[in-house]
Amino acid sequence: MQAAAGGGDSLVARALKVTDPCTLLPADLAAKIVPGASAPQSQKFPPLQCTVSNQVQALQITVGPYDSVGPVTGAESVSGLGSAAYLMTQFVDDSYLTIDLSPDQGAIYVEVAGHDGKDHKADAIAVAQYVLAHLQ
């Protein structure tokens, strides 16, 4: 894995060491969320992103040194992820989760666009939990 999990590094410092966000992709969960998806596609210039898609559904992880966003109007607060996390559901089958890594910097974004009429809130949270666990 290319995300270094050094001793006393903060979560932000470990996230900043990620050079390929696809190393943080939960393959089994991605296969369940996006069946028949293409191989993970990395975008290695800012913002660092990893995307899997089957031309209908998509899962995307974005990792970066972005400023924390704080409370998002209209978003649901999700406890236990980073210093704060906010889940927005733009459509019933499109969940967008923002995780602040510290109160002032670093963020991870997880988007599940199912285009299938199903609620993907739990999927976005499960992906975020996996990513954060692999940054520990």
C-alpha positions in Angstrom: 0.0 0.0 0.0 1.4 3.4 -0.9 -0.2 5.2 2.1 2.5 5.3 4.8 1.2 4.6 8.3 4.1 6.0 10.2 4.2 5.9 14.0 3.1 9.3 15.3 1.9 10.8 12.0 -1.4 12.5 12.1 -4.3 11.3 10.0 -3.7 14.4 7.7 0.0 13.6 7.4 -0.7 10.0 6.4 -3.3 11.1 3.9 -0.9 13.6 2.4 1.6 10.7 1.8 -0.9 8.9 -0.4 0.4 8.9 -4.0 -2.2 6.6 -5.5 -5.7 6.8 -4.0 -6.6 3.5 -5.6 -4.5 1.8 -3.0 -7.2 2.8 -0.5 -10.1 1.3 -2.6 -11.9 -1.5 -0.8 -12.0 -3.9 -3.8 -14.6 -6.3 -2.4 -17.0 -3.5 -1.4 -16.4 -1.7 -4.8 -17.3 -4.9 -6.6 -20.6 -5.1 -4.6 -21.4 -1.4 -5.1 -20.4 -1.3 -8.8 -20.8 -4.8 -10.2 -18.8 -5.4 -13.4 -16.8 -2.2 -13.0 -13.8 -1.3 -15.0 -10.4 -1.5 -13.3 -9.8 1.4 -10.8 -8.7 4.6 -12.6 -6.3 6.8 -10.7 -6.0 10.5 -11.2 -2.6 11.3 -9.7 -2.7 15.0 -10.1 -4.7 17.2 -7.6 -7.2 16.3 -6.7 -6.0 12.7 -6.2 -9.0 10.5 -7.1 -9.8 6.8 -7.7 -12.9 5.9 -9.7 -14.5 2.7 -10.6 -17.5 2.6 -13.0 -19.6 0.2 -15.0 -21.0 3.0 -17.2 -24.1 3.2 -15.0 -22.9 3.2 -11.4 -19.7 4.8 -10.0 -17.7 4.9 -6.9 -15.1 7.7 -6.4 -12.6 8.4 -3.6 -10.9 11.8 -3.4 -8.0 12.4 -1.0 -6.3 15.7 -0.4 -4.9 18.6 1.7 -8.1 20.6 1.3 -9.4 22.9 4.0 -11.9 21.3 6.2 -15.4 22.3 5.2 -17.2 22.4 8.5 -20.9 21.8 8.6 -22.5 21.6 5.2 -26.0 23.1 4.8 -28.6 20.4 4.3 -26.1 17.6 5.0 -26.5 14.9 7.7 -23.7 14.8 10.3 -22.1 11.3 10.5 -20.2 10.6 13.8 -17.1 8.5 14.1 -15.4 9.5 10.8 -12.4 11.8 11.0 -12.9 15.0 13.0 -16.3 15.5 11.4 -18.2 14.0 8.5 -21.2 15.2 6.4 -23.4 13.1 4.1 -25.3 14.7 1.3 -27.8 12.8 -0.7 -28.4 14.7 -3.9 -30.7 12.1 -5.3 -32.0 8.9 -3.6 -29.2 6.9 -5.3 -26.3 9.4 -5.1 -24.5 9.8 -1.8 -21.7 12.2 -1.3 -19.7 12.0 2.0 -17.2 14.6 3.1 -14.8 13.6 5.9 -12.7 16.3 7.6 -9.4 14.7 8.7 -8.7 17.5 11.3 -10.6 20.6 12.4 -8.6 22.8 10.0 -7.2 20.7 7.1 -7.3 17.5 5.1 -10.4 15.9 3.6 -11.5 12.7 2.0 -14.6 12.6 -0.2 -16.5 9.4 -1.1 -19.2 9.5 -3.7 -21.5 6.6 -4.7 -23.6 7.3 -7.7 -25.8 4.2 -8.1 -28.3 5.4 -10.7 -30.3 2.5 -9.5 -32.9 4.0 -7.2 -31.3 2.4 -4.1 -30.0 4.4 -1.0 -26.2 4.3 -1.0 -25.7 6.1 2.3 -24.4 2.9 4.1 -22.1 2.1 1.1 -20.5 5.6 1.2 -20.0 5.3 5.0 -18.5 1.7 4.7 -16.1 2.9 2.0 -15.0 5.9 4.2 -14.5 3.5 7.2 -12.3 1.3 5.1 -10.2 4.2 3.8 -9.8 5.7 7.3 -8.8 2.3 8.7 -6.1 1.9 6.0 -4.7 5.3 6.8 -4.3 4.4 10.5 
